[in-house]
Amino acid sequence: VTLVGKQGTRKSTAKDIAKDMFSEACPDIPIGAATQSREDIVKFMSSEHCLRAMNINGEPIEYRPMCFFVNELKNWLSINPGAMIEFLTDIYDRKYFDASTIKHGMQKILHPCINILACETPEWIIDKLKSKIISGGFARRMIYVYITDEEQTKRIAFPRPTAEMELARQRCVKHLQKVATISGEFTWSPEGHKFFEDWYNNMGKPEDEVMAGYYRSKHDQLIKVAMCLALAEDE
């Protein structure tokens, strides 16, 4: 997920709050650096330090999670943008990923799970989409949340959390801890199945050619968001 908004829209503030809550709720899940090469990510994810297990139908299943909370997407991709984008595109939603280098040999990652919460400006996103630097597979795997100027709240020189805000934060942390224990398979409800079928079969085509690749996998985006919303429910 990338929070997209002009400079000063407090994207990083929201990202930092999310990172703090995640760190408190899930201290066992590794968090990557603000700037990190793909080689370093692969090295860590293939190591025993990243190995975790979840229970599926009574069977322990290996998986390797890693999270990133990124101030600016451009800086995170800066070491080798092309290689990093290819890596993130390739490892997305894969059951298995392997890489081989002369220095480290064969590195195998079973059930990789990389999650990213990044921030960026609309100008950079649009420029890189049109120049096809982040088009294709990568853009289709990222969910962009656009923040308009109208959504900004009034200025507060010394913002302080209210008692209600603190209670809301505690509920979020508690819910994250609960979600961390959930494992299993998502299933369709009859109503959801019918809605998705009708929506998918009648989805229009984009007017802008730049968005053609995104529209080809927009249904994947819809399902991912629906899964997140389902996990956000109390039950």
N, C-alpha and C positions, 0 to 999 in steps of 0.2 A: 504494500500500500504506500502511495506517495501523496502527502499533503501538498497541494499546489496552491500557491497564493503569492501575491506581491510581497516585497520586502516589508517587514514591520507588521505582518498580520498575525504574529505570535505562533507561527507553525512550530518552531522549535520548542516553545513553552509547552504546547500540547504534547509534543513528542516526548519531552523530558518527564512530564507527569506520567505518561503511559509507561515509560521505562522504569520509573521509580516503583510504580505499582506492580509491574511485572517482576522486577527484581525481588520485591518483598514476597510476592505470592509464589514465585517459582524460582527460588535461588539455585536449584540444581540444574537449570537449563543454561548452557553457556551463551554468553553475549559477546559478539565479535567487536573488533575495533572500529573507530570512525573511519579509518582509512586502512585497508588491508588488501593484499594481493590475492588473486585466486589461488595461486600456488600455496600460500600460507593457509587459506581456508581449507583446501583439499587435504593438506598435511594434517591439520587439526581434526577434521571430520573423520579421517580414516584411522585416527589414533584411538587408543583405549580411553582417552580423556573425554571423548565425545559419545562413547557407547552408552546407550540407555535401553531399557526393555519395557514393553507394555504387555498387558495380559489380554489376549483375544481368545475367547471361548476356552479359557483354562490353559492356553498355551502361551509361553513367553515369546514375544516377537521382538527381535532386535531392531532398533532404529537410531538414527543419529541426528538430533536436532541442533540448530544453531540460529540465534536471533541477532538482528542488527537494528540499531536505532541510529539513524543517520541524519546529521544536521543538514548537509547539502548533498544531494545525489551526485552532482557533478564532481565534488571532491572525493567521494567514495569510489567513483569509477576512474579517478584520475591516473592511477599508476599504470594501467594498461586498459583503457576503455573497451577496445575491441575484444580483447581476450576475456575480460570480466563479463561483458554482455553475452558473449557466446557461451561462457560457462553457466551463467544464471539461466539462460534460455534452455540449455541442454539438461541441467540437473532438475529443472522444475517438474514436479509430479512424477518423477521416475522411481521405480522400485529398486533400481540398482544403477550405480555410477562408478566408473573406474577411470583412472588417469595414470599414465606412465611417464616418468621422467628419468633422465640419466642419473640424476643425483639421488632420487628417492625410490626409483624402481616402480613396481606396480602398486598403486594405492586404490583400495577397493572400499566403497561406501554402500552399505546395504540400507535401504529405506532412508535416504537423506531427506531432511526436512528443514529447509532454509526459510525463515520468515524475516521480512524487512519492513520497517516503518521509516520512511524517508521524508525529507522536505525538499521542495524545489520551487522555483518561480515559473509562472506560465510561459514567460518569454523563452527560457532555456528549453523547456519541454517542446514548445512549438518549433523552435529553431532546429532541434535535433530530430524531431519527427520528420520535418520537411527535407532535411539533409540525409534522411534514412540511417542516421547513426543509431537511433533507438527504435527504429521501425521494425516491422516483421515480428518475429517471435517474442522479443523482449517486451515490446509495448503491449502485446496481447496478454502477457502474463502479469502485468502490473495494474492494480486498481488505483485510479487517480481520483482523489477527493478534492474538488475545486472549492476554494474559499473566496467568495466575492467581497468586495469592499463594504457592501451593504450589511454583511453579516458581522462586522466588527462591532463590539460593544463600546460603551462610553469609556473614556479614560479614567483610570483610578491611579493616583500617584503612589499610594501605598496599599496595594491589594493584600487583603488578608482573608484566609478561608473562614467562612462562617461555620457555626456548629452543624448546620444542615449539610454543607459541603463536606465536612469531615466525616459525617455519617455515611454520605454517599460514597466517599472514597473507601471507607471500611467495607461497605457492601460490595464494591467492585473487587477489592482484594480477596474477600471471602469467596466470591463467585469464581474468581480465577483459580483459587485453590481447589474448588470443587470441579471445575472444568478439567484441571490437570489430572484428575483421577478417572476421567471418563474415557472409555475405549470401546470400539465396536464399529459397526457398519451403519452408515446413513441409509435410510430407506425412504422411498417416495410414499406420500399419502395419495389416495385416489384423486383428491382435489388438486394437489400439487402436480401430479402426473398429467392431468388433463390441462391445467393452466399452462404448463411448460410446453406441451405438445402444440397447443393452439398458438402460443406466443412464438415458438420457434418456426413453425410452418408459415406464419404470416409476417415475420420480421422483414422490414423493408431494407433497401440498399442505401448506403450513404451517398450523399450528394458530392462530398469531397473525396477524391481518389486517395488522399493520404490516409483516410480512415478505413479503407477497404480491408486491410489486413486485420484491423481490430474487430470489424464486424464479422469476419469469418470465424472468430472464436468468442464472440460476445456471450454466447450461451454458456461457455465455461466460466466466464466472469460471474454470470447470474447465479450459477450453481454454487460457486465458492462463497459469494456473499450470503446466499440463503443458508449455507452450512454455518457460517459465522453467526448469523442472526438466530439460528436454531440453538446454538450453544449459548447464546446470550440470554435465552429464556431461563426462568427459574427452574423449570422442569423440562 
